[in-house]
Protein backbone atom coordinates (compact mmCIF):
# COMPACT_ATOMS: atom_id res chain seq x y z
CA UNK A 1 0.00 0.00 0.00
CA UNK A 2 1.18 3.50 -0.89
CA UNK A 3 -0.05 6.43 1.17
CA UNK A 4 0.12 9.59 -0.92
CA UNK A 5 -0.01 13.20 0.25
CA UNK A 6 -1.37 15.20 -2.70
CA UNK A 7 -2.96 18.34 -1.27
CA UNK A 8 -4.32 20.76 -3.83
CA UNK A 9 -7.58 22.04 -5.23
CA UNK A 10 -7.27 20.87 -8.83
CA UNK A 11 -6.38 17.87 -10.94
CA UNK A 12 -2.64 18.51 -11.15
CA UNK A 13 -1.49 16.48 -8.16
CA UNK A 14 -3.70 13.52 -9.04
CA UNK A 15 -2.57 13.48 -12.67
CA UNK A 16 1.11 13.67 -11.71
CA UNK A 17 0.90 10.85 -9.15
CA UNK A 18 -0.88 8.53 -11.58
CA UNK A 19 1.71 9.28 -14.27
CA UNK A 20 4.56 8.67 -11.81
CA UNK A 21 3.10 5.33 -10.76
CA UNK A 22 2.87 4.26 -14.39
CA UNK A 23 6.38 5.48 -15.17
CA UNK A 24 7.72 3.36 -12.31
CA UNK A 25 5.64 0.32 -13.26
CA UNK A 26 3.55 0.51 -10.09
CA UNK A 27 0.15 1.63 -11.37
CA UNK A 28 -1.56 -1.53 -10.14
CA UNK A 29 -0.59 -1.03 -6.50
CA UNK A 30 -3.25 0.12 -4.01
CA UNK A 31 -3.09 3.80 -3.08
CA UNK A 32 -4.57 5.72 -0.15
CA UNK A 33 -4.77 9.42 -0.93
CA UNK A 34 -4.66 12.50 1.29
CA UNK A 35 -6.35 15.14 -0.87
CA UNK A 36 -9.04 17.78 -0.64
CA UNK A 37 -9.51 18.01 -4.40
CA UNK A 38 -13.11 17.86 -5.64
CA UNK A 39 -11.78 15.95 -8.65
CA UNK A 40 -10.56 12.84 -6.79
CA UNK A 41 -13.09 10.48 -8.35
CA UNK A 42 -12.19 11.78 -11.79
CA UNK A 43 -8.42 11.99 -11.43
CA UNK A 44 -7.85 8.99 -9.15
CA UNK A 45 -10.75 6.57 -9.54
CA UNK A 46 -10.69 3.61 -7.19
CA UNK A 47 -8.23 5.11 -4.72
CA UNK A 48 -9.11 5.35 -1.06
CA UNK A 49 -9.25 8.88 0.37
CA UNK A 50 -8.05 9.34 3.96
CA UNK A 51 -7.86 12.42 6.24
CA UNK A 52 -4.14 12.11 6.96
CA UNK A 53 -1.13 9.84 6.52
CA UNK A 54 -1.65 8.60 10.08
CA UNK A 55 -4.99 7.08 9.05
CA UNK A 56 -3.60 4.39 6.78
CA UNK A 57 -1.15 1.53 7.24
CA UNK A 58 1.25 1.75 4.35
CA UNK A 59 4.77 0.55 3.60
CA UNK A 60 5.56 3.64 1.57
CA UNK A 61 4.63 7.33 1.69
CA UNK A 62 4.65 9.58 -1.36
CA UNK A 63 4.81 13.36 -0.97
CA UNK A 64 3.79 15.27 -4.08
CA UNK A 65 5.18 18.72 -4.97
CA UNK A 66 5.49 20.25 -1.48
CA UNK A 67 8.35 18.68 0.52
CA UNK A 68 6.81 19.49 3.91
CA UNK A 69 3.17 19.85 2.90
CA UNK A 70 1.29 22.71 1.28
CA UNK A 71 1.77 24.92 4.36
CA UNK A 72 4.82 23.25 5.92
CA UNK A 73 2.52 21.30 8.22
CA UNK A 74 3.38 17.75 7.18
CA UNK A 75 4.75 15.23 9.65
CA UNK A 76 5.71 11.93 8.04
CA UNK A 77 5.11 8.83 10.17
CA UNK A 78 8.28 6.97 11.15
CA UNK A 79 9.31 3.61 9.76
CA UNK A 80 8.17 4.05 6.17
CA UNK A 81 9.99 4.51 2.90
CA UNK A 82 9.40 8.10 1.74
CA UNK A 83 9.27 9.18 -1.90
CA UNK A 84 9.03 12.80 -3.04
CA UNK A 85 7.80 13.95 -6.46
CA UNK A 86 9.40 17.34 -7.11
CA UNK A 87 8.18 19.99 -9.50
CA UNK A 88 8.89 23.70 -9.87
CA UNK A 89 8.00 25.88 -6.88
CA UNK A 90 8.34 29.55 -6.08
CA UNK A 91 11.16 28.51 -3.80
CA UNK A 92 11.79 31.83 -1.96
CA UNK A 93 8.11 31.74 -0.94
CA UNK A 94 7.93 28.06 -0.06
CA UNK A 95 11.25 28.00 1.78
CA UNK A 96 9.75 30.25 4.46
CA UNK A 97 7.12 27.57 5.17
CA UNK A 98 9.65 24.82 5.93
CA UNK A 99 9.55 23.57 9.54
CA UNK A 100 12.60 23.54 11.79
CA UNK A 101 12.84 19.77 11.41
CA UNK A 102 13.46 19.22 7.71
CA UNK A 103 11.85 16.27 5.91
CA UNK A 104 13.93 13.28 4.84
CA UNK A 105 13.33 11.31 1.65
CA UNK A 106 14.63 7.93 0.57
CA UNK A 107 14.33 9.11 -3.02
CA UNK A 108 13.25 12.32 -4.75
CA UNK A 109 12.10 12.08 -8.34
CA UNK A 110 12.60 15.37 -10.18
CA UNK A 111 9.79 15.76 -12.69
CA UNK A 112 10.91 19.05 -14.31
CA UNK A 113 13.83 21.49 -14.00
CA UNK A 114 13.93 23.20 -10.60
CA UNK A 115 15.38 26.45 -9.29
CA UNK A 116 19.00 25.87 -8.16
CA UNK A 117 18.23 26.58 -4.48
CA UNK A 118 15.27 24.20 -4.55
CA UNK A 119 17.35 21.42 -6.10
CA UNK A 120 20.19 22.02 -3.60
CA UNK A 121 17.75 21.65 -0.70
CA UNK A 122 16.40 18.38 -2.09
CA UNK A 123 19.93 16.99 -2.53
CA UNK A 124 20.56 17.68 1.15
CA UNK A 125 17.41 15.93 2.38
CA UNK A 126 17.27 13.00 -0.09
CA UNK A 127 19.29 9.78 -0.10
CA UNK A 128 18.84 9.71 -3.89
CA UNK A 129 17.84 12.39 -6.41
CA UNK A 130 16.71 11.08 -9.81
CA UNK A 131 15.00 12.52 -12.89
CA UNK A 132 11.68 10.93 -13.76
CA UNK A 133 9.89 11.19 -17.10
CA UNK A 134 6.22 10.76 -16.34
CA UNK A 135 4.03 8.46 -18.40
CA UNK A 136 0.27 9.01 -18.54
CA UNK A 137 -2.06 6.01 -18.66
CA UNK A 138 -3.53 5.33 -22.12
CA UNK A 139 -6.57 7.49 -22.84
CA UNK A 140 -8.94 8.37 -25.61
CA UNK A 141 -11.46 11.16 -26.18
CA UNK A 142 -14.69 10.83 -28.13
CA UNK A 143 -14.78 14.62 -28.65
CA UNK A 144 -13.46 15.81 -32.03
CA UNK A 145 -11.41 19.02 -32.18
CA UNK A 146 -10.24 20.37 -35.53
CA UNK A 147 -9.83 24.07 -34.69
CA UNK A 148 -8.36 25.75 -31.62
CA UNK A 149 -8.32 23.91 -28.31
CA UNK A 150 -8.49 25.78 -24.98
CA UNK A 151 -7.90 23.70 -21.83
CA UNK A 152 -8.20 24.78 -18.19
CA UNK A 153 -9.80 23.35 -15.06
CA UNK A 154 -10.59 26.76 -13.54
CA UNK A 155 -11.37 28.96 -11.72
CA UNK A 156 -13.99 30.56 -13.97
CA UNK A 157 -12.30 33.98 -14.18
CA UNK A 158 -9.12 32.33 -15.42
CA UNK A 159 -11.06 30.30 -17.98
CA UNK A 160 -12.61 33.51 -19.31
CA UNK A 161 -9.17 35.17 -19.46
CA UNK A 162 -7.71 32.20 -21.30
CA UNK A 163 -10.56 32.23 -23.82
CA UNK A 164 -10.07 35.97 -24.27
CA UNK A 165 -6.37 35.37 -24.95
CA UNK A 166 -7.24 32.82 -27.65
CA UNK A 167 -9.83 35.12 -29.27
CA UNK A 168 -7.42 38.07 -29.26
CA UNK A 169 -4.65 35.94 -30.74
CA UNK A 170 -6.90 34.69 -33.55
CA UNK A 171 -8.04 38.24 -34.33
CA UNK A 172 -4.44 39.48 -34.44
CA UNK A 173 -3.57 36.70 -36.88
CA UNK A 174 -6.64 37.29 -39.04
CA UNK A 175 -7.79 33.73 -38.32
CA UNK A 176 -11.37 32.50 -37.89
CA UNK A 177 -11.02 29.05 -36.30
CA UNK A 178 -13.59 27.12 -34.35
CA UNK A 179 -12.92 27.29 -30.59
CA UNK A 180 -13.39 24.37 -28.22
CA UNK A 181 -13.05 24.79 -24.46
CA UNK A 182 -12.28 21.76 -22.31
CA UNK A 183 -13.16 22.57 -18.69
CA UNK A 184 -15.14 21.01 -15.82
CA UNK A 185 -17.97 23.52 -16.42
CA UNK A 186 -19.00 26.24 -18.86
CA UNK A 187 -18.37 29.55 -17.06
CA UNK A 188 -20.87 32.38 -17.23
CA UNK A 189 -20.06 34.98 -19.85
CA UNK A 190 -18.35 32.59 -22.25
CA UNK A 191 -18.71 33.82 -25.88
CA UNK A 192 -21.41 31.92 -27.74
CA UNK A 193 -19.04 30.75 -30.49
CA UNK A 194 -16.93 28.77 -28.02
CA UNK A 195 -18.00 25.12 -27.82
CA UNK A 196 -17.62 23.57 -24.36
CA UNK A 197 -16.94 19.97 -23.37
CA UNK A 198 -16.13 18.42 -20.00
CA UNK A 199 -13.46 15.86 -20.86
CA UNK A 200 -10.66 14.28 -18.81
CA UNK A 201 -7.93 13.78 -19.77
CA UNK A 202 -7.73 16.39 -22.53
CA UNK A 203 -4.22 15.74 -23.84
CA UNK A 204 -5.25 13.22 -26.59
CA UNK A 205 -7.11 16.09 -28.30
CA UNK A 206 -3.83 17.88 -28.95
CA UNK A 207 -3.03 15.63 -31.92
CA UNK A 208 -5.71 17.19 -34.16
CA UNK A 209 -5.95 20.71 -32.76
CA UNK A 210 -4.70 23.55 -34.95
CA UNK A 211 -3.69 25.54 -31.88
CA UNK A 212 -3.58 24.62 -28.19
CA UNK A 213 -4.05 27.31 -25.54
CA UNK A 214 -3.50 26.58 -21.85
CA UNK A 215 -2.30 28.11 -18.62
CA UNK A 216 1.25 27.38 -17.42
CA UNK A 217 0.50 24.50 -15.09
CA UNK A 218 2.87 21.54 -14.83
CA UNK A 219 0.67 18.95 -16.53
CA UNK A 220 -0.61 21.20 -19.31
CA UNK A 221 2.95 22.08 -20.32
CA UNK A 222 4.12 18.47 -20.03
CA UNK A 223 1.20 16.73 -21.72
CA UNK A 224 1.00 19.04 -24.72
CA UNK A 225 4.78 19.01 -25.29
CA UNK A 226 4.49 16.72 -28.38
CA UNK A 227 2.73 19.61 -30.15
CA UNK A 228 4.88 22.40 -28.76
CA UNK A 229 4.94 24.41 -32.01
CA UNK A 230 1.13 24.73 -31.77
CA UNK A 231 0.96 25.29 -28.01
CA UNK A 232 0.53 28.78 -26.54
CA UNK A 233 0.84 29.32 -22.79
CA UNK A 234 -0.73 32.05 -20.68
CA UNK A 235 0.74 31.77 -17.15
CA UNK A 236 -1.30 32.71 -14.10
CA UNK A 237 -0.04 33.83 -10.69
CA UNK A 238 0.03 31.16 -8.00
CA UNK A 239 1.04 31.23 -4.38
CA UNK A 240 3.54 28.38 -4.76
CA UNK A 241 3.68 27.22 -8.38
CA UNK A 242 5.82 29.34 -10.72
CA UNK A 243 3.91 29.24 -13.99
CA UNK A 244 5.82 32.26 -15.31
CA UNK A 245 9.20 30.55 -14.91
CA UNK A 246 7.83 27.43 -16.57
CA UNK A 247 6.49 29.42 -19.52
CA UNK A 248 9.80 31.28 -19.80
CA UNK A 249 11.65 27.97 -19.98
CA UNK A 250 9.38 26.80 -22.81
CA UNK A 251 9.92 30.07 -24.62
CA UNK A 252 13.70 29.69 -24.31
CA UNK A 253 13.56 26.08 -25.53
CA UNK A 254 11.30 26.73 -28.51
CA UNK A 255 12.01 30.30 -29.52
CA UNK A 256 8.26 30.97 -29.70
CA UNK A 257 8.08 34.63 -28.77
CA UNK A 258 4.41 34.69 -27.76
CA UNK A 259 4.67 31.87 -25.21
CA UNK A 260 4.04 33.27 -21.74
CA UNK A 261 4.37 36.92 -22.73
CA UNK A 262 0.82 38.00 -21.95
CA UNK A 263 0.26 38.74 -18.26
CA UNK A 264 -3.10 38.25 -16.58
CA UNK A 265 -5.32 40.97 -15.21
CA UNK A 266 -5.09 39.55 -11.70
CA UNK A 267 -2.50 41.22 -9.49
CA UNK A 268 -2.42 38.90 -6.50
CA UNK A 269 -1.47 35.27 -6.00
CA UNK A 270 -4.08 32.58 -6.48
CA UNK A 271 -4.46 29.44 -4.35
CA UNK A 272 -1.91 26.69 -4.96
CA UNK A 273 -3.17 24.09 -7.42
CA UNK A 274 -1.19 22.01 -9.91
N, C-alpha and C positions, 0 to 999 in steps of 0.2 A: 504494500500500500504506500502510495505517495501522498503526503499532505502538502498542499500547495497554497502559499499565501499570494493572492493576486488581487489586492485591493485596487479598486478603480471603478469609475462610473460607466465606462463604455465597454466596447468589445475588444479593445486592444490587448489587454492582459490575457483574456481567454484565448484569443487567436494565437498569440505568441506561445503560450504554454502548449497548446495542442500541436503547433508546428515543431516545437522543440522535442516533444515526446516522439513525434514521428521521425524526426531527424536522427534521434538516438535509438530508434528501433524499439521504443517502449510504449507505443500508443495503445497497446492492449492491456496495460497494467491498470488496476483500479486507482482512482484519484479521489481524494477528499479535498474540497476547495473552500478556502476562506475568501469570500468575495461578497461585496454588496451590490454588484452590478445587476441591473434589471434584465440583462441579456443572458443570464447564466444558462437558461434552458435552450437558448439558441446557439450560443457559442461553445457550450460544454455539455451537450446532452448526455444524460446518464451518469454524470458525476454527482457524488454526494456533496452537499453544501453544509459546512459546519461553522459555528460562531468563531472559533479560534483554533489554533494549532494544538492547544491543550485538550481539545475535545475529540481527538482521533488518535488511535494507536497506529503509528506508521513507522516503517523502517527508515524512511527518507523524507526530508523536508525540502521543498523547493521554494525559493524566495524570488518573486518576479520583480524586476525593475528597481525597486527601492531596497537597498541593502539592509536597512534597519526598519522597514515599514514606511508607509506613506507619510507618517508624521514623526518618525524616529521612535515609535512606541513598541516596536516588535521585540519580544523576548523569545528566543528559540529554545524549545525544550532540550535538555541534555540527552546525550546518548543516541543521537540520530545523525546519520549522514546528511550534510546540508549542501544543497546545490543552489547557486545563484545564477539567474539569467539577467545579464547586464545589457541595458540599452542607454542611449544618450540621456543625460540629465542636465538641468541647469545646476551644475555642481556647486558654484558659490552659494546658491540658495539652499540646496539640499544639505550641504556640508554642515550648515548651522543646526540642522535637525538631528545630527548624529548623537547618540547617547555617549556618556562617558566610557561605558564598557562597549568596545567596538565588536561588531559581529565577527564570527569566524566561519569560513566556508571551506568545505573539502575541495570543491571545484567551482570556479566561476566560468560560465560560458559567455563570451562576449559576442553579442548578436549584431553589433554595428560599431563603427569607430566611435571612440569615447574622447572626451576632453582629457588632456594629459594628466591633470591632477586627479581626475576620477579614476583613470586607469592605474595610476600610481597607488592610490588608496586600495584598490582591489587587489593589487599584487601583494600588498602588505598583509591583507587579511585572508588571503586564499592560499591553500596548499598548492593548487594548480590554477592556471589561467589559460583558457583555450578559446580559440575562435569557434563559432558554431554557425553554419549555414542552415537556416531553418527550412523545413520542407512541409508545405501545407498538405493536408489530406486531399485525395482526389475529390473534385467537385464539378458539378455541371449546373448550368442555369437554363431554364426554359425560356427566359426573356430574350428577345432579339434586339440588339442595339447596332444600328448601322451609322448613326450620326455621332454626336458628341455625348460622352458619358460623364456625369457628375456624380461623385460618390462621397457621402459623409453621413455619419451616424448622429450628428447633432452637436449642440443644441440648435433650435430652430433659427435663431438669429444668424448663426454661422452658416447654416444651410442657405439662407436667403443671400448672404454675402457671397458665398461661393457661386451660387447661380448667377448673381449679378456680375461677378468676375467673368464667368463664361460668356454671358450675353455681351458684355462690353468688348471682350476679346474678339468674338465673332464679328461684331459691328466694325471694329477697327480693321479687321482683315477683309471686310466686304463679303463675308461668308453668310450663308443662310441655312445652316444645318438643322436637323432635328435635334432636340435636347431631351435626354433621358436622365432623370434623377433617381439614384438608388439611395434610399434612406428609410429608417424605420417608420416614418410617417410623412405625410405631405403637409408641410408647414403652411400656416395661413399666409396669404399674400404672395404665394408662388405664381409667377406669370402663367397664363392659361396655356401657352404653347409648350410648356415643359411637362413631359409625360413623367409620371411617378410610378415606381415599383418598389416594393419592399422585398429585397432579395439578399440572402446571405449564404455563402460568401459572394462578393461581387467581382472578384478578380478574374474569373473566367470570361467575363464580358469584355475585358480589355483587348482580346484578340481581334475583334471585329470593329471596335470603336475607331472613329476617325480622329478623335481627340479625347483625352482623359483628363478630367479636372478634379483635383482632390485637395484636401488640406495637407499639412506636412507631418501627419502622424507616422509613427514607425511602420505600421503594417501597410498603410496605403503606399508609402514610398517603396517598401520592399516588394510588395506583391505586384505592383505595376511596373517594376523595373524591366521586364522583358520588352516593354513598349515605351521605353524612356523617351524616344524622339517625339512621341505623341503625347507625353504626359506633362501637364502643367500643374504646378504646386502653388497654392496660396497658404502660407503658414499663418497660424493663429497663436496668440499669446497663451501660454500655459504657466501655471505656478511652478511646475517641476520639469516638464518636458520642454526641450529646446527645438521647436519646430523650425525656427529661423536658421539655426546652425545646420540642421539637417537639409533644409532647402538650399542653403548656400553650398553645402558639400556637393549636392546633385548638380547645381549650376556649374561648379568648378570642374566636375567630372565630365559633363556633357557639353559645356560651352553654350547652353541654351540661355540666352540673356533674360528671357522673361520668366524663368523659373524662380519663384520666391521673391520677386521684386515688388509686388504689390503688397502694401501693408493694409491691415484691417482697420475698420473704423473704431474698434474697441481700444481703449487706452490702458485698461487694467488687466491683470492676469486672470485667467479662467481656471476653474477647478482642474486638478490633475486627472487626466484620462489615460489614453494610450500612449 
